[in-house]
Amino acid sequence: MSEKNWEVVKVRYCHHVQEDVSLEAQIVYPADFLPDQPPRVMGHRCSEALMCNLDGRASCVWAGTNPGVDPFKEADKE
């Protein structure tokens, strides 16, 4: 049986909620009888996405409300 886990990819400061947030990825690991298959990333989320969605403003791709904005991608370039 395959196994699904949400794992922290990185932690960044978010100006929208004004605190550190965990950026997570849902990883699916293959069953034991398929050992040669690599793990697959099924989705991404932010630990504070609910707070952003309740705010009423479109925030970013990690919260699922604004797919055109990834503020953490810009922070990684620095």
PyMOL Python script that loads the backbone (N, CA, C, O; Angstrom):
from pymol import cmd

cmd.read_pdbstr("""\
ATOM      1  N   MET A   1       0.847  -1.179   0.000  1.00  0.00           N
ATOM      2  CA  MET A   1       0.000   0.000   0.000  1.00  0.00           C
ATOM      3  C   MET A   1       0.891   1.240   0.000  1.00  0.00           C
ATOM      4  O   MET A   1       1.860   1.309   0.755  1.00  0.00           O
ATOM      5  N   SER A   2       0.573   2.198  -0.825  1.00  0.00           N
ATOM      6  CA  SER A   2       1.348   3.440  -0.856  1.00  0.00           C
ATOM      7  C   SER A   2       1.051   4.275   0.390  1.00  0.00           C
ATOM      8  O   SER A   2       0.040   4.079   1.064  1.00  0.00           O
ATOM      9  N   GLU A   3       1.950   5.205   0.673  1.00  0.00           N
ATOM     10  CA  GLU A   3       1.828   6.021   1.876  1.00  0.00           C
ATOM     11  C   GLU A   3       1.900   7.500   1.497  1.00  0.00           C
ATOM     12  O   GLU A   3       2.794   7.913   0.759  1.00  0.00           O
ATOM     13  N   LYS A   4       0.952   8.297   2.005  1.00  0.00           N
ATOM     14  CA  LYS A   4       0.924   9.740   1.745  1.00  0.00           C
ATOM     15  C   LYS A   4       1.301  10.492   3.013  1.00  0.00           C
ATOM     16  O   LYS A   4       0.792  10.203   4.097  1.00  0.00           O
ATOM     17  N   ASN A   5       2.199  11.460   2.863  1.00  0.00           N
ATOM     18  CA  ASN A   5       2.621  12.289   3.990  1.00  0.00           C
ATOM     19  C   ASN A   5       2.740  13.740   3.553  1.00  0.00           C
ATOM     20  O   ASN A   5       3.138  14.030   2.425  1.00  0.00           O
ATOM     21  N   TRP A   6       2.392  14.646   4.455  1.00  0.00           N
ATOM     22  CA  TRP A   6       2.682  16.066   4.238  1.00  0.00           C
ATOM     23  C   TRP A   6       4.008  16.338   4.914  1.00  0.00           C
ATOM     24  O   TRP A   6       4.151  16.115   6.117  1.00  0.00           O
ATOM     25  N   GLU A   7       4.996  16.825   4.143  1.00  0.00           N
ATOM     26  CA  GLU A   7       6.325  17.091   4.672  1.00  0.00           C
ATOM     27  C   GLU A   7       6.688  18.554   4.450  1.00  0.00           C
ATOM     28  O   GLU A   7       6.359  19.135   3.416  1.00  0.00           O
ATOM     29  N   VAL A   8       7.364  19.137   5.422  1.00  0.00           N
ATOM     30  CA  VAL A   8       7.782  20.537   5.333  1.00  0.00           C
ATOM     31  C   VAL A   8       8.922  20.652   4.326  1.00  0.00           C
ATOM     32  O   VAL A   8       9.945  19.978   4.445  1.00  0.00           O
ATOM     33  N   VAL A   9       8.728  21.518   3.335  1.00  0.00           N
ATOM     34  CA  VAL A   9       9.749  21.758   2.319  1.00  0.00           C
ATOM     35  C   VAL A   9      10.684  22.865   2.791  1.00  0.00           C
ATOM     36  O   VAL A   9      11.905  22.733   2.708  1.00  0.00           O
ATOM     37  N   LYS A  10      10.103  23.956   3.288  1.00  0.00           N
ATOM     38  CA  LYS A  10      10.892  25.071   3.809  1.00  0.00           C
ATOM     39  C   LYS A  10      10.024  25.933   4.709  1.00  0.00           C
ATOM     40  O   LYS A  10       8.796  25.854   4.678  1.00  0.00           O
ATOM     41  N   VAL A  11      10.676  26.743   5.496  1.00  0.00           N
ATOM     42  CA  VAL A  11       9.995  27.679   6.392  1.00  0.00           C
ATOM     43  C   VAL A  11      10.428  29.083   5.982  1.00  0.00           C
ATOM     44  O   VAL A  11      11.619  29.363   5.848  1.00  0.00           O
ATOM     45  N   ARG A  12       9.449  29.959   5.786  1.00  0.00           N
ATOM     46  CA  ARG A  12       9.713  31.330   5.345  1.00  0.00           C
ATOM     47  C   ARG A  12       8.821  32.296   6.121  1.00  0.00           C
ATOM     48  O   ARG A  12       7.784  31.911   6.663  1.00  0.00           O
ATOM     49  N   TYR A  13       9.245  33.554   6.163  1.00  0.00           N
ATOM     50  CA  TYR A  13       8.418  34.598   6.761  1.00  0.00           C
ATOM     51  C   TYR A  13       7.409  35.063   5.722  1.00  0.00           C
ATOM     52  O   TYR A  13       7.777  35.346   4.582  1.00  0.00           O
ATOM     53  N   CYS A  14       6.146  35.144   6.104  1.00  0.00           N
ATOM     54  CA  CYS A  14       5.081  35.583   5.202  1.00  0.00           C
ATOM     55  C   CYS A  14       4.607  36.969   5.632  1.00  0.00           C
ATOM     56  O   CYS A  14       4.203  37.171   6.777  1.00  0.00           O
ATOM     57  N   HIS A  15       4.662  37.914   4.705  1.00  0.00           N
ATOM     58  CA  HIS A  15       4.225  39.276   5.005  1.00  0.00           C
ATOM     59  C   HIS A  15       2.703  39.378   5.094  1.00  0.00           C
ATOM     60  O   HIS A  15       2.177  40.318   5.690  1.00  0.00           O
ATOM     61  N   HIS A  16       2.007  38.426   4.511  1.00  0.00           N
ATOM     62  CA  HIS A  16       0.541  38.469   4.518  1.00  0.00           C
ATOM     63  C   HIS A  16      -0.019  38.186   5.915  1.00  0.00           C
ATOM     64  O   HIS A  16      -0.915  38.888   6.383  1.00  0.00           O
ATOM     65  N   VAL A  17       0.515  37.153   6.580  1.00  0.00           N
ATOM     66  CA  VAL A  17       0.058  36.823   7.936  1.00  0.00           C
ATOM     67  C   VAL A  17       1.025  37.326   9.001  1.00  0.00           C
ATOM     68  O   VAL A  17       0.745  37.220  10.196  1.00  0.00           O
ATOM     69  N   GLN A  18       2.159  37.871   8.576  1.00  0.00           N
ATOM     70  CA  GLN A  18       3.168  38.466   9.449  1.00  0.00           C
ATOM     71  C   GLN A  18       3.722  37.488  10.477  1.00  0.00           C
ATOM     72  O   GLN A  18       3.835  37.811  11.660  1.00  0.00           O
ATOM     73  N   GLU A  19       4.066  36.289  10.011  1.00  0.00           N
ATOM     74  CA  GLU A  19       4.724  35.290  10.852  1.00  0.00           C
ATOM     75  C   GLU A  19       5.376  34.239   9.964  1.00  0.00           C
ATOM     76  O   GLU A  19       5.158  34.212   8.753  1.00  0.00           O
ATOM     77  N   ASP A  20       6.178  33.374  10.578  1.00  0.00           N
ATOM     78  CA  ASP A  20       6.805  32.288   9.828  1.00  0.00           C
ATOM     79  C   ASP A  20       5.763  31.242   9.471  1.00  0.00           C
ATOM     80  O   ASP A  20       4.917  30.886  10.292  1.00  0.00           O
ATOM     81  N   VAL A  21       5.833  30.751   8.237  1.00  0.00           N
ATOM     82  CA  VAL A  21       4.913  29.712   7.776  1.00  0.00           C
ATOM     83  C   VAL A  21       5.716  28.533   7.248  1.00  0.00           C
ATOM     84  O   VAL A  21       6.848  28.697   6.793  1.00  0.00           O
ATOM     85  N   SER A  22       5.131  27.358   7.310  1.00  0.00           N
ATOM     86  CA  SER A  22       5.742  26.157   6.748  1.00  0.00           C
ATOM     87  C   SER A  22       5.140  25.897   5.381  1.00  0.00           C
ATOM     88  O   SER A  22       3.919  25.825   5.236  1.00  0.00           O
ATOM     89  N   LEU A  23       5.992  25.757   4.386  1.00  0.00           N
ATOM     90  CA  LEU A  23       5.542  25.397   3.048  1.00  0.00           C
ATOM     91  C   LEU A  23       5.696  23.888   2.941  1.00  0.00           C
ATOM     92  O   LEU A  23       6.796  23.360   3.102  1.00  0.00           O
ATOM     93  N   GLU A  24       4.593  23.191   2.668  1.00  0.00           N
ATOM     94  CA  GLU A  24       4.555  21.735   2.734  1.00  0.00           C
ATOM     95  C   GLU A  24       4.225  21.123   1.384  1.00  0.00           C
ATOM     96  O   GLU A  24       3.568  21.743   0.548  1.00  0.00           O
ATOM     97  N   ALA A  25       4.689  19.900   1.184  1.00  0.00           N
ATOM     98  CA  ALA A  25       4.385  19.143  -0.030  1.00  0.00           C
ATOM     99  C   ALA A  25       3.814  17.792   0.382  1.00  0.00           C
ATOM    100  O   ALA A  25       4.287  17.169   1.333  1.00  0.00           O
ATOM    101  N   GLN A  26       2.791  17.346  -0.346  1.00  0.00           N
ATOM    102  CA  GLN A  26       2.241  16.019  -0.100  1.00  0.00           C
ATOM    103  C   GLN A  26       3.033  15.031  -0.956  1.00  0.00           C
ATOM    104  O   GLN A  26       2.997  15.088  -2.185  1.00  0.00           O
ATOM    105  N   ILE A  27       3.743  14.132  -0.289  1.00  0.00           N
ATOM    106  CA  ILE A  27       4.599  13.154  -0.949  1.00  0.00           C
ATOM    107  C   ILE A  27       3.928  11.786  -0.865  1.00  0.00           C
ATOM    108  O   ILE A  27       3.487  11.367   0.205  1.00  0.00           O
ATOM    109  N   VAL A  28       3.855  11.096  -2.000  1.00  0.00           N
ATOM    110  CA  VAL A  28       3.309   9.740  -2.029  1.00  0.00           C
ATOM    111  C   VAL A  28       4.467   8.784  -2.265  1.00  0.00           C
ATOM    112  O   VAL A  28       5.140   8.843  -3.294  1.00  0.00           O
ATOM    113  N   TYR A  29       4.687   7.909  -1.302  1.00  0.00           N
ATOM    114  CA  TYR A  29       5.737   6.906  -1.408  1.00  0.00           C
ATOM    115  C   TYR A  29       5.136   5.622  -1.959  1.00  0.00           C
ATOM    116  O   TYR A  29       4.034   5.244  -1.562  1.00  0.00           O
ATOM    117  N   PRO A  30       5.837   4.939  -2.872  1.00  0.00           N
ATOM    118  CA  PRO A  30       5.286   3.727  -3.478  1.00  0.00           C
ATOM    119  C   PRO A  30       5.210   2.574  -2.479  1.00  0.00           C
ATOM    120  O   PRO A  30       5.837   2.594  -1.420  1.00  0.00           O
ATOM    121  N   ALA A  31       4.434   1.587  -2.849  1.00  0.00           N
ATOM    122  CA  ALA A  31       4.295   0.387  -2.022  1.00  0.00           C
ATOM    123  C   ALA A  31       5.620  -0.372  -1.988  1.00  0.00           C
ATOM    124  O   ALA A  31       6.497  -0.148  -2.823  1.00  0.00           O
ATOM    125  N   ASP A  32       5.755  -1.263  -1.022  1.00  0.00           N
ATOM    126  CA  ASP A  32       6.996  -2.022  -0.852  1.00  0.00           C
ATOM    127  C   ASP A  32       7.323  -2.896  -2.048  1.00  0.00           C
ATOM    128  O   ASP A  32       8.495  -3.155  -2.322  1.00  0.00           O
ATOM    129  N   PHE A  33       6.308  -3.355  -2.763  1.00  0.00           N
ATOM    130  CA  PHE A  33       6.576  -4.246  -3.889  1.00  0.00           C
ATOM    131  C   PHE A  33       6.949  -3.478  -5.162  1.00  0.00           C
ATOM    132  O   PHE A  33       7.177  -4.095  -6.202  1.00  0.00           O
ATOM    133  N   LEU A  34       7.014  -2.150  -5.096  1.00  0.00           N
ATOM    134  CA  LEU A  34       7.476  -1.312  -6.211  1.00  0.00           C
ATOM    135  C   LEU A  34       8.653  -0.443  -5.743  1.00  0.00           C
ATOM    136  O   LEU A  34       8.550   0.784  -5.758  1.00  0.00           O
ATOM    137  N   PRO A  35       9.749  -1.051  -5.334  1.00  0.00           N
ATOM    138  CA  PRO A  35      10.837  -0.279  -4.730  1.00  0.00           C
ATOM    139  C   PRO A  35      11.566   0.645  -5.699  1.00  0.00           C
ATOM    140  O   PRO A  35      12.221   1.588  -5.254  1.00  0.00           O
ATOM    141  N   ASP A  36      11.478   0.410  -7.006  1.00  0.00           N
ATOM    142  CA  ASP A  36      12.209   1.228  -7.971  1.00  0.00           C
ATOM    143  C   ASP A  36      11.483   2.519  -8.336  1.00  0.00           C
ATOM    144  O   ASP A  36      12.043   3.361  -9.038  1.00  0.00           O
ATOM    145  N   GLN A  37      10.263   2.685  -7.877  1.00  0.00           N
ATOM    146  CA  GLN A  37       9.492   3.884  -8.193  1.00  0.00           C
ATOM    147  C   GLN A  37       9.900   5.028  -7.261  1.00  0.00           C
ATOM    148  O   GLN A  37       9.990   4.830  -6.049  1.00  0.00           O
ATOM    149  N   PRO A  38      10.145   6.214  -7.806  1.00  0.00           N
ATOM    150  CA  PRO A  38      10.483   7.350  -6.935  1.00  0.00           C
ATOM    151  C   PRO A  38       9.233   7.906  -6.254  1.00  0.00           C
ATOM    152  O   PRO A  38       8.121   7.705  -6.741  1.00  0.00           O
ATOM    153  N   PRO A  39       9.408   8.600  -5.136  1.00  0.00           N
ATOM    154  CA  PRO A  39       8.264   9.267  -4.508  1.00  0.00           C
ATOM    155  C   PRO A  39       7.726  10.354  -5.430  1.00  0.00           C
ATOM    156  O   PRO A  39       8.471  10.928  -6.224  1.00  0.00           O
ATOM    157  N   ARG A  40       6.432  10.632  -5.323  1.00  0.00           N
ATOM    158  CA  ARG A  40       5.797  11.645  -6.179  1.00  0.00           C
ATOM    159  C   ARG A  40       5.206  12.758  -5.335  1.00  0.00           C
ATOM    160  O   ARG A  40       4.662  12.526  -4.255  1.00  0.00           O
ATOM    161  N   VAL A  41       5.323  13.961  -5.848  1.00  0.00           N
ATOM    162  CA  VAL A  41       4.730  15.126  -5.188  1.00  0.00           C
ATOM    163  C   VAL A  41       3.330  15.311  -5.757  1.00  0.00           C
ATOM    164  O   VAL A  41       3.158  15.477  -6.965  1.00  0.00           O
ATOM    165  N   MET A  42       2.331  15.280  -4.877  1.00  0.00           N
ATOM    166  CA  MET A  42       0.942  15.381  -5.316  1.00  0.00           C
ATOM    167  C   MET A  42       0.352  16.777  -5.124  1.00  0.00           C
ATOM    168  O   MET A  42      -0.597  17.145  -5.816  1.00  0.00           O
ATOM    169  N   GLY A  43       0.895  17.547  -4.207  1.00  0.00           N
ATOM    170  CA  GLY A  43       0.352  18.877  -3.982  1.00  0.00           C
ATOM    171  C   GLY A  43       1.211  19.690  -3.038  1.00  0.00           C
ATOM    172  O   GLY A  43       2.125  19.168  -2.400  1.00  0.00           O
ATOM    173  N   HIS A  44       0.905  20.976  -2.959  1.00  0.00           N
ATOM    174  CA  HIS A  44       1.603  21.896  -2.071  1.00  0.00           C
ATOM    175  C   HIS A  44       0.585  22.667  -1.242  1.00  0.00           C
ATOM    176  O   HIS A  44      -0.555  22.868  -1.662  1.00  0.00           O
ATOM    177  N   ARG A  45       1.012  23.094  -0.061  1.00  0.00           N
ATOM    178  CA  ARG A  45       0.157  23.934   0.768  1.00  0.00           C
ATOM    179  C   ARG A  45       1.015  24.733   1.748  1.00  0.00           C
ATOM    180  O   ARG A  45       2.202  24.473   1.941  1.00  0.00           O
ATOM    181  N   CYS A  46       0.359  25.707   2.348  1.00  0.00           N
ATOM    182  CA  CYS A  46       0.984  26.552   3.360  1.00  0.00           C
ATOM    183  C   CYS A  46       0.327  26.230   4.707  1.00  0.00           C
ATOM    184  O   CYS A  46      -0.869  25.943   4.769  1.00  0.00           O
ATOM    185  N   SER A  47       1.107  26.280   5.765  1.00  0.00           N
ATOM    186  CA  SER A  47       0.556  25.966   7.084  1.00  0.00           C
ATOM    187  C   SER A  47      -0.461  27.004   7.558  1.00  0.00           C
ATOM    188  O   SER A  47      -1.292  26.703   8.415  1.00  0.00           O
ATOM    189  N   GLU A  48      -0.406  28.219   7.013  1.00  0.00           N
ATOM    190  CA  GLU A  48      -1.336  29.279   7.415  1.00  0.00           C
ATOM    191  C   GLU A  48      -2.307  29.652   6.298  1.00  0.00           C
ATOM    192  O   GLU A  48      -2.827  30.768   6.285  1.00  0.00           O
ATOM    193  N   ALA A  49      -2.557  28.749   5.372  1.00  0.00           N
ATOM    194  CA  ALA A  49      -3.446  29.039   4.238  1.00  0.00           C
ATOM    195  C   ALA A  49      -4.864  29.364   4.698  1.00  0.00           C
ATOM    196  O   ALA A  49      -5.527  30.205   4.091  1.00  0.00           O
ATOM    197  N   LEU A  50      -5.328  28.728   5.735  1.00  0.00           N
ATOM    198  CA  LEU A  50      -6.675  28.998   6.238  1.00  0.00           C
ATOM    199  C   LEU A  50      -6.806  30.450   6.701  1.00  0.00           C
ATOM    200  O   LEU A  50      -7.819  31.098   6.438  1.00  0.00           O
ATOM    201  N   MET A  51      -5.789  30.957   7.383  1.00  0.00           N
ATOM    202  CA  MET A  51      -5.816  32.355   7.833  1.00  0.00           C
ATOM    203  C   MET A  51      -5.848  33.306   6.638  1.00  0.00           C
ATOM    204  O   MET A  51      -6.554  34.314   6.666  1.00  0.00           O
ATOM    205  N   CYS A  52      -5.093  32.993   5.598  1.00  0.00           N
ATOM    206  CA  CYS A  52      -5.091  33.838   4.393  1.00  0.00           C
ATOM    207  C   CYS A  52      -6.448  33.802   3.701  1.00  0.00           C
ATOM    208  O   CYS A  52      -6.938  34.834   3.243  1.00  0.00           O
ATOM    209  N   ASN A  53      -7.048  32.637   3.624  1.00  0.00           N
ATOM    210  CA  ASN A  53      -8.332  32.511   2.944  1.00  0.00           C
ATOM    211  C   ASN A  53      -9.459  33.193   3.719  1.00  0.00           C
ATOM    212  O   ASN A  53     -10.417  33.672   3.111  1.00  0.00           O
ATOM    213  N   LEU A  54      -9.364  33.246   5.032  1.00  0.00           N
ATOM    214  CA  LEU A  54     -10.378  33.920   5.839  1.00  0.00           C
ATOM    215  C   LEU A  54     -10.218  35.438   5.811  1.00  0.00           C
ATOM    216  O   LEU A  54     -11.133  36.169   6.190  1.00  0.00           O
ATOM    217  N   ASP A  55      -9.068  35.906   5.365  1.00  0.00           N
ATOM    218  CA  ASP A  55      -8.778  37.336   5.321  1.00  0.00           C
ATOM    219  C   ASP A  55      -9.598  38.060   4.258  1.00  0.00           C
ATOM    220  O   ASP A  55      -9.883  39.248   4.404  1.00  0.00           O
ATOM    221  N   GLY A  56      -9.977  37.364   3.199  1.00  0.00           N
ATOM    222  CA  GLY A  56     -10.775  37.980   2.146  1.00  0.00           C
ATOM    223  C   GLY A  56      -9.969  38.577   1.014  1.00  0.00           C
ATOM    224  O   GLY A  56     -10.542  39.064   0.040  1.00  0.00           O
ATOM    225  N   ARG A  57      -8.643  38.551   1.122  1.00  0.00           N
ATOM    226  CA  ARG A  57      -7.774  39.061   0.056  1.00  0.00           C
ATOM    227  C   ARG A  57      -7.078  37.890  -0.621  1.00  0.00           C
ATOM    228  O   ARG A  57      -6.736  36.903   0.031  1.00  0.00           O
ATOM    229  N   ALA A  58      -6.871  37.999  -1.916  1.00  0.00           N
ATOM    230  CA  ALA A  58      -6.101  36.976  -2.621  1.00  0.00           C
ATOM    231  C   ALA A  58      -4.654  37.075  -2.168  1.00  0.00           C
ATOM    232  O   ALA A  58      -4.077  38.163  -2.154  1.00  0.00           O
ATOM    233  N   SER A  59      -4.069  35.950  -1.800  1.00  0.00           N
ATOM    234  CA  SER A  59      -2.720  36.018  -1.242  1.00  0.00           C
ATOM    235  C   SER A  59      -1.669  35.423  -2.173  1.00  0.00           C
ATOM    236  O   SER A  59      -0.919  36.171  -2.800  1.00  0.00           O
ATOM    237  N   CYS A  60      -1.596  34.089  -2.280  1.00  0.00           N
ATOM    238  CA  CYS A  60      -0.533  33.496  -3.096  1.00  0.00           C
ATOM    239  C   CYS A  60      -0.899  32.079  -3.540  1.00  0.00           C
ATOM    240  O   CYS A  60      -1.948  31.541  -3.186  1.00  0.00           O
ATOM    241  N   VAL A  61      -0.008  31.507  -4.317  1.00  0.00           N
ATOM    242  CA  VAL A  61      -0.210  30.170  -4.856  1.00  0.00           C
ATOM    243  C   VAL A  61      -0.226  29.112  -3.745  1.00  0.00           C
ATOM    244  O   VAL A  61      -0.922  28.104  -3.866  1.00  0.00           O
ATOM    245  N   TRP A  62       0.528  29.331  -2.674  1.00  0.00           N
ATOM    246  CA  TRP A  62       0.603  28.352  -1.587  1.00  0.00           C
ATOM    247  C   TRP A  62      -0.705  28.278  -0.803  1.00  0.00           C
ATOM    248  O   TRP A  62      -1.036  27.229  -0.251  1.00  0.00           O
ATOM    249  N   ALA A  63      -1.449  29.378  -0.750  1.00  0.00           N
ATOM    250  CA  ALA A  63      -2.750  29.385  -0.077  1.00  0.00           C
ATOM    251  C   ALA A  63      -3.864  28.946  -1.014  1.00  0.00           C
ATOM    252  O   ALA A  63      -4.973  28.652  -0.568  1.00  0.00           O
ATOM    253  N   GLY A  64      -3.577  28.901  -2.307  1.00  0.00           N
ATOM    254  CA  GLY A  64      -4.558  28.450  -3.280  1.00  0.00           C
ATOM    255  C   GLY A  64      -5.498  29.533  -3.775  1.00  0.00           C
ATOM    256  O   GLY A  64      -6.487  29.227  -4.441  1.00  0.00           O
ATOM    257  N   THR A  65      -5.217  30.789  -3.469  1.00  0.00           N
ATOM    258  CA  THR A  65      -6.131  31.856  -3.866  1.00  0.00           C
ATOM    259  C   THR A  65      -5.623  32.729  -5.003  1.00  0.00           C
ATOM    260  O   THR A  65      -6.414  33.436  -5.627  1.00  0.00           O
ATOM    261  N   ASN A  66      -4.326  32.701  -5.289  1.00  0.00           N
ATOM    262  CA  ASN A  66      -3.767  33.545  -6.341  1.00  0.00           C
ATOM    263  C   ASN A  66      -2.628  32.790  -7.031  1.00  0.00           C
ATOM    264  O   ASN A  66      -1.475  32.905  -6.616  1.00  0.00           O
ATOM    265  N   PRO A  67      -2.938  32.024  -8.073  1.00  0.00           N
ATOM    266  CA  PRO A  67      -1.921  31.178  -8.698  1.00  0.00           C
ATOM    267  C   PRO A  67      -0.815  31.938  -9.412  1.00  0.00           C
ATOM    268  O   PRO A  67       0.190  31.337  -9.789  1.00  0.00           O
ATOM    269  N   GLY A  68      -0.971  33.234  -9.606  1.00  0.00           N
ATOM    270  CA  GLY A  68       0.053  34.006 -10.300  1.00  0.00           C
ATOM    271  C   GLY A  68       1.122  34.591  -9.397  1.00  0.00           C
ATOM    272  O   GLY A  68       2.087  35.174  -9.890  1.00  0.00           O
ATOM    273  N   VAL A  69       0.976  34.450  -8.088  1.00  0.00           N
ATOM    274  CA  VAL A  69       1.915  35.072  -7.151  1.00  0.00           C
ATOM    275  C   VAL A  69       2.549  34.013  -6.255  1.00  0.00           C
ATOM    276  O   VAL A  69       1.853  33.276  -5.557  1.00  0.00           O
ATOM    277  N   ASP A  70       3.877  33.948  -6.285  1.00  0.00           N
ATOM    278  CA  ASP A  70       4.629  33.073  -5.385  1.00  0.00           C
ATOM    279  C   ASP A  70       5.683  33.927  -4.685  1.00  0.00           C
ATOM    280  O   ASP A  70       6.803  34.043  -5.182  1.00  0.00           O
ATOM    281  N   PRO A  71       5.349  34.528  -3.539  1.00  0.00           N
ATOM    282  CA  PRO A  71       6.284  35.434  -2.874  1.00  0.00           C
ATOM    283  C   PRO A  71       7.541  34.742  -2.363  1.00  0.00           C
ATOM    284  O   PRO A  71       8.568  35.393  -2.174  1.00  0.00           O
ATOM    285  N   PHE A  72       7.477  33.455  -2.142  1.00  0.00           N
ATOM    286  CA  PHE A  72       8.626  32.737  -1.606  1.00  0.00           C
ATOM    287  C   PHE A  72       9.631  32.381  -2.694  1.00  0.00           C
ATOM    288  O   PHE A  72      10.801  32.141  -2.400  1.00  0.00           O
ATOM    289  N   LYS A  73       9.191  32.345  -3.935  1.00  0.00           N
ATOM    290  CA  LYS A  73      10.100  32.111  -5.051  1.00  0.00           C
ATOM    291  C   LYS A  73      11.060  33.286  -5.184  1.00  0.00           C
ATOM    292  O   LYS A  73      12.247  33.097  -5.450  1.00  0.00           O
ATOM    293  N   GLU A  74      10.544  34.503  -4.998  1.00  0.00           N
ATOM    294  CA  GLU A  74      11.376  35.697  -5.053  1.00  0.00           C
ATOM    295  C   GLU A  74      12.357  35.728  -3.888  1.00  0.00           C
ATOM    296  O   GLU A  74      13.487  36.189  -4.054  1.00  0.00           O
ATOM    297  N   ALA A  75      11.957  35.254  -2.720  1.00  0.00           N
ATOM    298  CA  ALA A  75      12.835  35.249  -1.552  1.00  0.00           C
ATOM    299  C   ALA A  75      13.978  34.254  -1.722  1.00  0.00           C
ATOM    300  O   ALA A  75      15.056  34.458  -1.164  1.00  0.00           O
ATOM    301  N   ASP A  76      13.763  33.173  -2.488  1.00  0.00           N
ATOM    302  CA  ASP A  76      14.806  32.177  -2.698  1.00  0.00           C
ATOM    303  C   ASP A  76      15.928  32.699  -3.587  1.00  0.00           C
ATOM    304  O   ASP A  76      17.048  32.193  -3.516  1.00  0.00           O
ATOM    305  N   LYS A  77      15.655  33.698  -4.421  1.00  0.00           N
ATOM    306  CA  LYS A  77      16.666  34.241  -5.329  1.00  0.00           C
ATOM    307  C   LYS A  77      17.714  35.060  -4.594  1.00  0.00           C
ATOM    308  O   LYS A  77      18.834  35.215  -5.081  1.00  0.00           O
ATOM    309  N   GLU A  78      17.362  35.584  -3.433  1.00  0.00           N
ATOM    310  CA  GLU A  78      18.277  36.454  -2.683  1.00  0.00           C
ATOM    311  C   GLU A  78      19.401  35.687  -2.049  1.00  0.00           C
ATOM    312  O   GLU A  78      20.254  36.278  -1.385  1.00  0.00           O
TER     313      GLU A  78
END
""", "prot")
cmd.dss("prot")
cmd.show_as("cartoon", "prot")
cmd.util.cbc("prot")
cmd.orient("prot")
